[in-house]
Structures are given as structure tokens and as C-alpha cells.
């Protein structure tokens, strides 16, 4: 009988490395969001735009560095690459502390961009290494745990970031952000060597050319391209919802800082529940019908959230979560948000497990890198577009309605184009290129 994944030497260090890294990313981002939303001298409209741009700043490096990350992960031992990246992350954490001490939005943006750079290089590695160390039938469960680690880290990072923003002080902030960066590096040191997937690969110094080559390779396989498009929509919806949620809670639901933290925590827990449910449904298989069901549910809950808040007057008061959850509007918004997040977990886990299973071993990290590039392109364009729409007066409820309608269209496309030869246990060789 195989050891549980969380006790496995081949998986547990990567799990904790991802957890600590995701905690720091979201701890810093939440601290910045709270500074903009409740501490900076900006209007509500300017705050909404800055919060949306903060997401874009973190995601943008994925667009131009994922290709390099994929080549490094295939060319060199993935564990060694992870260890170097996580050491550099400690240095970036010091920049974050300096920004927090000065309450400098600019320095915090720079630190957030630095964390984004490292995350972009680490992304192809963390997903590319799983098939190196685990049997294929364990990939859905491993992906669910990685997604769970990510969103539990979002939960804890969000809560602790919110508490720090409410008076924790620079010392507490510094201990946490640097301490978790060090813990991440120590976890990376425990990741078992993976060997060199493509030892004769020459890393291309022309980042643009290598990225284009990876996208072409991805495009040549219809199933991989399908998986890349599907996962990109998940991350587009996720980043837009996470950027719209804080101003929605403050300006329409009438919540205070604790309420924003509670809603973000609810979203993170629900994503983890959805990911775990997807793994239970899979039972060692890749079941893409779960992705289709997730898409339909995302559309339903996003539209209901938009319709529920549409026309609601701006709230002048700031209520704690225990009061917000007793109001009809607050309770309905919480149910919609939780439903949307559970649906997101159902949506992403089977699709990404399929991408991993279909990838060639010597090109797997670069395949993940190409997927990450597309994910980043979707997210960056979406966040910039949403910021522009907000600048021109499009309301938050209308944006949620737009997400729901667009996701229904995506669900229709998924149903029409979904590969038919999945749903079986993913053992043996990857399917031939289609």
C-alpha cells in the first residue's frame, strides 16, 4: 500500500514549499490591498483600480518568464532550481519589510513584482516535477493537494495579512514574511532530486523566442491546447473575482476590514473543498465532465452574485462579519461566493491533471511553462481590461454578471470540444499527439 501523499518524501516537501510560498505571496498582497483600501489617501474608484493593478503586477512575470522557467526545469535538476529560487525569495522578503515599514505602496508593489518573478519561474517546476516522483494514477490527488495547499495558504495569508494591516506593526510583518520565506527555502532543500529531464537542452537566452517555441509546441497538440485554454479561463475568473471582491464587500455589502478578510477566507476554503471533491470524483482517473459541471456552476453563481448586488445602494457604514452575515444581502453574497469557489475547484483539477498526463516527460516542464504563459496572458489582459472598465464607470455587479455570462459561453465551448478519450485511469504511456 502506498504511503499517504502528505507523508511521502517524494511529495511532502514540495507541498510545504508551495504552501509557504503561496502564504507569503498572499500575505504581502493582502497587506498591500488593505493599505490601499483603508490606509492610503485615495478615492474608492482609485483604490479599486490600484487593487486590480496589484493583481496584474504579480501575474505579469508569468507571461515573459514562464518559458525560461520551463527550460531551466527541464534542463537542470528541478529540486536544485527550486532551492536557488527560494533562496532569492528571502532577499525579496526584505524589500517587502522595507516597504511595509515606510507604508510605501511603491516599494510594496516592487516586492510583489519580485515575488511574481520567482513564482513565474517556480510554476513550471512545481507541476512538472510531480510526474517525475509520482505514479500517474496519483496525479489527480497530488494536484488537488497542491491546489489545496495554495488556497489554504491564501486563506491563512489573507487572514494574517489583514490582521497585520490592522496594527500588527512592522516587527510582526517582518518576522512573518521573512520567516515564511526561510521556511519555504528549507522545504525546498528537502525536495528529492529529479534528475535532468533534457540534459542536452541549451537554454535560450532569447526569452521571447523560447516562449514562442513552447507555445507552438503546445498548439501542435490539440488536447494540450484544449487543456491550456480551459485552465486559463479558471485563472482569469479567479484573479478577477479576487480583485473585485474587496471593493464589493466594502462599498456594496458594507463590510469592514474583518469582513473583507472573512469573505476572502470563505473563498479560499471553498476552492480547497472543490479541489478535494474533484479528487474524490476522479478516484485515480481524469474525469473532464467534472470540469464542464464546474464551468456551469461558476456561471450560475457569478450571475446570481451580480444580480443580487445590482442596484444595491452604496453602504456608508462598515459592519463586522457577524453583522454582515445576518443581512440578506451579505448572506446571499456569501453563498454565491462559496458556490463559485467550489465550482472553481471542480473545474481546474481534472483539466490540469490531464495536461500533466498528456505531456511528454522530456518536455513536461516546458509544456507547463507554455500553459502558464497563456494563463498569465489571460489574467493580465483581464485585469487591465477590468481596471479600464472600472475607470469608465462599469459597476462591480455588472462585472460579475459579465463573468457569469462569459463562463456559460466557455462551458458551451468545453462541451463541444472536450476530448472524448478520458475518464480512464491514467497509467501507461501518454496518449499520442492528436
N, C-alpha and C positions, 0 to 999 in steps of 0.2 A: 504494500500500500504506500502510495506516495506521501511524503510529508506535506502538511498544510503549507500553502504558499508563504504565509507570513512567518513561518518558522524555517523556511528554506534558505540556505546560504546563497542560493542562486537568484533569489528574488527579494528577500527582506531588505538587504542594504539599498537596493535601487528604490524600493518602496519608501524607505525613510529619507533617502536623499531627495526624492521628489516631494515628499511631504514638507521637509524643512525649507526647500527652495520655494515651493508654492506659498508657504506661510509668509516668508519674507516678502515675496512679490506683492501679496495682497495686504500685508501689514503696512507696507510703505504706501501702496496705492490708496488704501482706506484713510491713512493719516493725511495724505495729500487731499483727498476728497473732502474730509471733514474740515481741513484748514480752509479750503476754497468755499465750502458751503456755509460754515458757521464762524470762521475767523477772519477771512480776507475781506477787504473793503471793496466788494464788487456787487453789482446788481444780480438779481435772481437769473436774468437772462444770460449775463456774462458768466455766472457760476455754472449754469447748465452747459454752456459751450466749452468752458475750461475742463469740466469733468469728462465730457465726451472726448476732448482732445487728449486728455491724460491716457485714456484707453488706446488712442491711436499712437501715442508716443511709445507706449510699451510694446505694441504689436508691430509697428513699422519695421523693426530689425528683422523680424521673421521673413519679410519679403526679400531683403537683399543679402541675408546671411545664412538662411537655411541651406542653400546649395553648398556653401563652404562647410557647414556643419555636417552635411551628409557625406561629403568627400572625406573629411577628417575621420568620421566614424567608420567608414568602410576601409580607409587606407591604414589607420592605426588601431591599436587595441582600444576598444571603446571604454574600458574601465580607466585606462591611463588618461584618455582625453577628458573623461568626466572629472577626474581628480584635479587636473590643471584648471579646468573651467571653474570648479567650485572653490579653488584657492583664490582665483582672481575675484570671485564674488565677495570674499571677505573685504577686499580693498574697496569695492564699490559700496559696501555697507558703511564704511567710514565717511564716504561722501554724503550718504543719507543722514548720518548723525549730524554732520556739519550743517546740512540744510535745515534739519529739524530744530537745532539749537538756535539758528538765526531766524526761524519761521520764514524761510526763503522759498517761495514757490518755484523760483528758477532752479535753485540747487536740488530741490526735491524732484523736479522734472528731469534734471540731468541724471540723478541717481536712478530714477525709474527707467530712463532710457538705457542706462548701464545694465540694470537687471534684465531688461528686454534683450539686449545684445547676448548676454550669457544664456538666457532661456532659449533664444533662437538657435544657438549653436548646440545646446544640450538636447533640444527636441528630437532631432533625428536619431540621436544616440539612445535616448531612453526607450523609445519604441522599437528601434532597430535591434537592440540587444536582447529583447525578450525572446524572440525565436532562437537566438543563439544558446540560451540557457534552459529553455522550457520546451516540453513536448507541445505539439500543435494543438492537441485537444485541450490544453490548459490555457491557451491564449485568450479565449473569451473571459475566463475568470481572472486572469492576470490583468487584462485590460480594464476590467471592472474595478479591480483593486487599485490600479493606478489612477483611474478616474475618481475613485472614492477617496484616495489619498489627496488628490488635487483639491477636491471640493470640501473635504474635512479641513484641509489647510486653509482654503478660502474662508470657511466658517470661523475657524479659530483666529486666523489673521485679521479677519474683518472685525470680530468682537474685540480682540485685544487692541487693534488699531484704533477703534472707536473709543475704547476706554483711555488709551494713551492720549488721544486728542482732547479728552475732557479733563486733563490735568495730571496725567501721569508724569510729565516732566521729561526733560532731555535725558536724564540718567536712566530712567526706566526704558525709554525708547532705545537708547544706545545699547543697553545690556541685552535687550531682546533682539534687535536687528543684527548685532554683531554675534551674539550667542548662537542664533539660529544659522547664521552663515557658517560659523565654525562647525556646528553640528552637521550641517549639510556636507561640508568637506570631509569630516571624519567618517560619515556614512559612505561617501564615495570611495574612500580608501579601502572599504570592506567589499566593494563590488568585485566579484571574481573576474579574472582576465577572460576576455572573449576571443583573443587571437585577432589576427588581421584578416578581415573579410576579403580584401582585394589588395594584397601586398605589392602588386606591381602597378597599382594606380598612381599616376602622377597628379598631385593636387594642382588644380588650375588656379593660377594667380588672378586670372580674369574672372571675377565673381559673376559678372553678367553672363559671360559665355557659358560657364559651367551650369548656371541656373537654367539658361535656355535649353542646354543639352538634356538636363534632367526632366524638364517639362516635356520635351519631345519624346523622351523615353516613356514617360508616364502616359502621354497621349497615344502612343502606339499600342497600348494595351487597353482595350475598351472597358474591361472590368475595373482595372486600376483607376482609369479616368472617371468612371462612374463613382467609385468609392471616394475619390478626391473631391468631386463636386458635392456629394452628399455630406461629407464631413465639413466641408467649407460652409455649407448652409448652417450647420449646427453652430459653428463658432461665430458666424455672422449674427445669428439670432442671440446667442449668449452674450456677446460683447455689447450689442445694442441694448438688450434688456438690462444688463448690469449698469450701463451708463445712464439709462433713463430712470432707473428705479429710485436713486436717492432724491432727485428733484421732484419726482412724482409723490413720494412719501411726504416730503416737506411741504410742498405747495398745494397739493390737492387732498391728500389723506389727512394732513395736519399733524404729522409726527415730528418728534424732536430727534436729537442725535441717537438716543437709545432705541427709538422706533426704527430709524434707518438701519441700525445695526441688527435689530431683531428680524427685519424683513430680509436683509442680505443673508443672515444666518439661516432663515427658513428656506431661502432659495438654494443655498449650498447643501443643506441636509437633504432636501428633496431630490436634487441632482444625484447625490450618493445613493438614495433609495432607488431611484430609477435605474441607475447603473447596476446595482445589485440585483434588481428584478430582471434586468436583461440577461445577466449571467445565469440566473436560475432558469429562465425560459430556455436559454441556449443548451445547458447541460452538455457542454463539450462540442456543440455544433455552432454553425453560423446560420442564424435564422433572420434573414433580411426582412421578413414580414413584420418583425418587431420594429424595424426602422420605419416602415410605412405607417404602422399604427402610431408610433411616436410623432411622426410628422402631422398626422391628422389631429392628434390631441394638442400639439403645440398650437395649431391654427385655431382650434376651438377655444382654448384658454386665453390666448392672446387677444382674440376678438372680444371675448367676454370682459376681459380686463379693460380694454379700450372703451367698450360700450358702457361699462359700469361707471367709469370716471368721466365719460364725455358729458360736458355741460355742468359738471360739479363746480361750484364757486370756489375760488382760492380761499384757503384757510388762513386766518390771521393768527390763530393760536397754535401752540406747539404742544401736543399731548404725548405722554409716555405710552409705551406699548400696551400696558394693561388697560388703558382707556381706549386706545385706537382699536384694539381687537374686540371691544364691546360695541363699537359702532357698526351699523350695517355696511357702510362703505368700506371700512377697514377690514372687516371680516371677509367680505366678498373679494376684496383685493388680495388678501392673504391666501384664500382658497385658490383663486386663479393663478397666483404666482407659484404656489406649491404644485398645482397640477401641471403648469407649464414646465416646471423644472423636472418633475418625474418623467414627463414625456420626453424631455431632452436626454435624460439618461437612457431611456429605451431606444432613442433614435441613434445615439452615437456609438454605443458599444459594439453592436453587430457589424456596423459599417466599417469601423476601424479594424476590428479583428479580421474582416475579410481582406482588407488591404494588406495586412501583415502576412496572412496565409498565402496570398496570391503573388507576393513579391519573391524574386529570385534572391537566394542567400547572399550572393556576392554584390548585389545591388540594393539590398533591402534598406540600408540607412539612407541612400540617395533617393530611393522611392519615397520614404517617409519625408525626406527633406523637400522633395518636389510637392508632396501633398501639403506640407507646412507653408510653402511659398504661396500656393493657391489659397490656403486658409487665411494667411496674412493679407493677401490681396483683397479677398472678400471683406475681411474685418476692417482693413484700413479704409477702403472705399466707402464702406457702410458708415463708419464713424464720422468720416469727413462729410459725407452726404447728410447724415443726421444733424451734425453741427450746423451745416448750412441751412437745412430746413428749419431748425430751431431759430437761427438768426433771422430768418424771414417770417417768423411767427407761427409756424406749424406747431400745434399743441401736442403735449405728451400723449393724451388719449388717442389722437388721430394717428400718431406714430405707432402705437400699439395695434390699432386697427389695421394699419398698413402691414405690420409684421404678420398678423394673422392671415390676411387675405393672400399675401405673397407665399406664405407657407402652405396654404391649400393648393396653390398652383404648383409648388415644388412637390407636394405629395402626389399630385396627378402625374408629374413627370417621373417620379420614382416608380409609381405603379406601372407606367408604360415601358420603362427602360430597365427595370430591375433584373439582374442576371437570374436565370432560372435554375442553374445547376448548383444551388447552395441549399443549406438546410441539413447537410450530412456532416458526420464527424470529420473534422479537418485533420486527417492523418495522411501520411504518404506524401507524394510529390505535389507541388503546386499545380493548379490547372494550367494547361497550355495557353499561350497567348491567343487572345481572341481577335 
